Amino acid sequence: MGSKNKLRRFKENEAFANVFQPTRDELVSSNFNLKGNWRTAVFKNDNPLVLELGCGKGEYSVALAQKYLNKNFIGIDIKGARFWRGAKTAIEENINNVAFLRTQIELIDHAFAENEVDEIWITFPDPQIKYKRTKHRMTNAEFLKRYIKF
């Protein structure tokens, strides 16, 4: 993908109602107002909340949302130009039970309150093949400890 498309997608993401892109400071300083409020503020219901970590293009999050209308899905990835496709599809097809959060996985405990999340899906994790990158794997023991709180 060319840099022009990438910049256009970043700009378009800013206008999408289903895309949330808090800054690192906003999350870490506890100023992220959706923490603990995703169901009521974003989805306007009390359905179970499901996260897909490392959602890539968001196709899986969108497909799950289409299949399970009684659940709310949030695709999380740091690459906003990637999940642009899923966010755009959800808007075009009026799929209201899916949203996208652009943040680093290690910050999700700042984005969600304890016991707020019902399921976490890690469908296609980045393997981080080099041994020194082991700590960055989404299935690393340190990450798994964080997920349990949700």
N, C-alpha and C positions, 0 to 999 in steps of 0.2 A: 504494500500500500504506500503510495506516495505521501510526502509530508503535507501536501495541499489537502488531500483527503483527510488525513489525520487531524489537522487543524480545524477543518470544516466540521468533523465529527465532534471534536471537543466543544466547539462553539454550539453545535446543535444540542449536545447533551445538556448544556446549561439551560436550555429552554424546555427540556422534557420534564414533565411533572413527576415522572416515575424514576428519575435519576437524582441521587443525593451524593454530593461531593464535598463533605466537610474537610476543612484543613486539619492538619495534624494538631496544631495548637488548639483548635476548637474541640477536638476529641479529648486530648490529654488534659485540658483545663476544665473538663466537665461542663462545657458550655454547649454541648450538643443536645438540643432540646428533644430529639426523637428517642433518646435512650429511655427505655421504659414506656414509650408512647407509640411505638410503631403501629400497633393494631388500631388504635383510636385515631391517631393523627394522619396516617397514610392510607390505611385500608378501610377505615370506618366500620370495622366489625371486630368480633372477638374470636375469629377463626385461628387455628393453630398457625404458628409462625415457623417457616422452614427456611434455612439458609443453605445456599450452595456456595461453598468456598472455592475460589478460583474458577469462576463461571465462564471465563473466556468470552465467547461471542454471545452468551446468554441464551443460546438455543434450547438447552436442556431446562433451564429455569422457566422459559416460556412454555415449553411442551408440558412440563409438570403442572404449571398453572392452568393450562387448557384442560388437562386431564382431571385435575383435582380442584374443582371450583370451590370446595369448602375449606381450602387451605390458602394461606398467604405465603408467597415466595419472595425471597430477596437474594438476588445473585450478587456476589461480592468479588470484585477484582480490582487490581490497581491500574489496569490498562483500560481507561475509559474509551479509547478508540475501538477496542475490541467489543465491549458489551453494547456499544452503540447500536449494533444490529438487533440485538434482543430487545432493547428499550424501544427502538423505532417500530419493530414488529408488534410489540405489545400495544403501543399507541394506535397504530394503523388498524389493528384487529380488535381494539377496544377490550383488551384483557386487563382488568383492573386489579387482579390479585397477584401481580408481580411487580417488583421494583428492583432497582439496582443501586448498589452502594459502592462508590469508588474509594477504596482505602486499602491500606496494607493489612494483611491478615493478622499480624501481631497487634493491631490496634482494635480488633473487634470487641474486646472486653470493655472498651470505652464507648462503643456504639450501642451495646445491648445490655439491659439490666439483668441481674440475676434472676433465673427462672423465666425469662421472657421468651426464650426460644424453645420450640418443641422438638425440632429435628435439625441435624446438621448433615449435609451431604458433601462429600469430597469425592467427586466423580472422576476427575482427571487431574490429580495433583502433579505438580512439577516435581520430577524425581530428585533434583539436586544431586546428581550422580557423584560429584567429587566429595570425598570424605569431609573436607573442611566446611562444606556447605550443608552437612547433615542437620545442623541446628535450624536451618531454614525450611526444612521439609514440613508440610502441613500436618504430617502424621508423626512428627517428633513428639516425644513424651511431654515436653514442656508445653507444646500447643494443645495436646490432648487434655492436659490438666486445666487449661483455660476453658476449653469447650465444655467441660463438665459443669461449670458454674451456670451456664445458660439454661 
